[in-house]
């Protein structure tokens, strides 16, 4: 052996050397390592306890209780679905009812407006013609003027005004004591003006049919002229009286 190395002389000394060597090579736990280990242990215990608490109610339940809980959950979900469907049906009914009420109200208002025009209680405007009858000799008879009115009605006139008088179903044309003309008892003066709302392409030619209204006026010494207009305004109205002998049939 070299001078720099010494070998133990006995077995006891060799064992002592080996023990010291193992102690030197064994890992030594530091304070930090101990603290980290304790923290990991506490964390694991906490997680296990939390999981145990979450499952405690179910772990302690019997099979019948679990079935009952599942059945109650299913019934609750079904009840919520039924309630939601009922609310949706109610909402749809309300929407439909509101739309139906609005549509019915609009239709009723439109119908009322139409009836007011036809009854003569409201002004009207629209396409039509304006008829002028010149009568220099005051020879145009009441029957002739009535024939002109009837010809306009037959041609589709919806609203008619003679002079300042609104023509309705009960309108009468008569002769005054002085030979003039009366419309519903009100005197009119020549030239007589008739305003009619309707299709001018139908009404104007109807007045000029041979042997018709225009020829009748000419036979009485008058002259009839008619002009189509895009907007004829009829402002005259009548006041309706309550029926004395008739009533609505329900």
Secondary structure, 3 states (H helix, E strand, C coil): CCCCCCCCCCHHHHHHHHHHHHHHHCCCCCHHHHHHHHHHHHHHHHHHHHHHHHCHHHHCCCHHHHHHHHHHHHHHHHHHHHHHHHHHHHHHHHHHHHHHHHHHHHHHHHHHHHHHHHHCCCCEEEEEEEEEEECCCCCCCHHHHHHHHHHHHHCCCCEEEECCEEECCCCCEEECCCCCEEECCEEECCCEEEEEECCHHHHHHHHCCCCCHHHHHHHCCCEEEEEEEEEEEECCCCCCCCCCCCCCCC
